[in-house]
Structures are given as structure tokens and as C-alpha cells.
Amino acid sequence: MTITPDVSAAIEAARHEAHIVLDRSFDLLRERLTPPPAASAGSISYKTPTDEDCRDQRNKNGLNLSPEGLEILFRLLDGGAGYNSAGRRMSITQTAVKNRKKDWEAAGGLNRPKMFIPYLDTIV
């Protein structure tokens, strides 16, 4: 059986595609197996707040947010939470979230300096 040039070209194209797929698969596997770079000693690991963290009593002074509660709200906004979601998680009104979002934007938004919360964050 003779192989025509068209069949040979199709085989080579399929072989080339298979190599690309295999290379991509092994690159993804390498990324998953490679540990993340170690944090330098003394650096702070800021935790993304969970629903339980949002309901912590230390987040409020009476009806107002404490500095820690404001930081948690800011972290929710960092993560893209909307007024409804952040308000529900923090047990505050959407209007309060809207007003605090202006403070978040004034502080720099995503580029603002984060505050260390002792009961939430860790020093590596």
C-alpha cells in the first residue's frame, strides 16, 4: 500500500497537533506540582474573609463597623462583592456598603494598603 503525499501531510499535521496538546498538558501538570514561592520571613498573609469571619462580633461597635469590620468589608469589595452580597455577609444595609465603598475607593481600591487583623491574618 502506497501512502500519497496528502495522507503523509495529514499524518504529520496530526502528529504536530498531538505534540502541542501533550506539551500543554505537561506544562499544566508542572505548574500544579511546583510549589508556590515561599514567602519571606515576617511577611503577612492576609486571609480572605469567610461568612463566619464576617459575622464575628469584633467587627462592630454597637451599630457601627469597627476598624477591623471595615477592613473585612474592604476585603470583600477587593474580591468583587456587590452591595447585596457584602451587606448580607456583614449584616449591614446595602446603603451602608455603598457609603463604605466610597471610602474604599478613596483609600485606593484594590491598591490600598491592607490593615493587619490579629484574629484573622497570620505572620509567616
N, C-alpha and C positions, 0 to 999 in steps of 0.2 A: 504494500500500500504506500503510495507516494503522498507526501504532505505538500500541499500547494503553498505558495508564498502567503496567501491570505490567512490560511489556517495557522501557519507558523507565526505570523504577526499577531493574530488573536491570542495565541498561547503566550507569547512574550508579554503582551499587554496585560493579560490576566495574572501572569507571574509578577509583573511590576506592581499591580494593584494589591496583590496579596502581601508583598513585601512592605508596602506602605501601611497596610492595616496592621500587620504584625509589629512593625516598628512603633506605631502609635500605641498599640496595646501594651507593649513592654515599657514604653515611656510613662504611661499612666500608672502601671504597676510600680515602677521605680519611684514615682512621686508619692504613692501611697505608703511604700515601705521605708522611705527615707524619713527619719525623724525630723521634726521642725528644729530650726536652730535654737540652741539653748539661750535662754535669757541671761543677761549679765547679772552678776550678783548685786542684790539691792534694788533691782528693778521691781516695779509694781505691776501686778496682774489685776486688771480691772475686770470684775465679773459682770456679765450681762444679767440684769435682774430677772428673776423668775416671778411668777404670780405671788408666791409666798413672800419673797423679798419685798414686793410692792405693798403687801398688806401688813408689814412689820409696824408695830406701834411706835417705834422710834422715828418714823417718817413724818409724824405730825406733832405739832404743838397746839393742842386744842383743835381748832378748825383749820389752822394754817399749816402749810408744809414746813417741816424743819429743814435746815440746810442739807441734811442727808436725804430727806424726801425729795427736795428739789433736784438734787444730783441724780437720784434714781429716775425721776421724771425726765430729766435731760438725757439720760442714757436710753430711755425708751424712745425719745424723739431721735436720738442718734441712730437707732435701729429702724427708723421709718414708721413708728407707730402713729396712727391718726388720733384725732381728738377723742373719738368714741372709745377706741381701744385703750389708750393711755388713761383716760378718765375712769373707765370701768376697772382697770387693773389697780389703779391707785385709790379708788373710791373717792374721786373728786369729780366735779362737774366738767362738762366739755368746755364751758366758758372759762373755767379756771385753767384748763390745759391750754386753751387758746391764748390767754393772757401770759402764761408762763412761757409759751413758745416764742413770744416776742422777746422775753428775757434770754431764752436760749439762743436766738438769732443774734441778739446784741452781744452775747458772750462769745460769739464766733461760730455758732452752729456746730458742725462736725469737727471743726478745727479748734474748738475751745479747749482750754486746759481742764482736765478732769480732776475732781476732788477725791481724795482717798477716804473711803468709808471703812472704818476699822472692823465692823461686824460683817462686811461683805467682801472686801478686797484682801489680797494677800501680797506680802513682800517675798519675792523669790530669792 
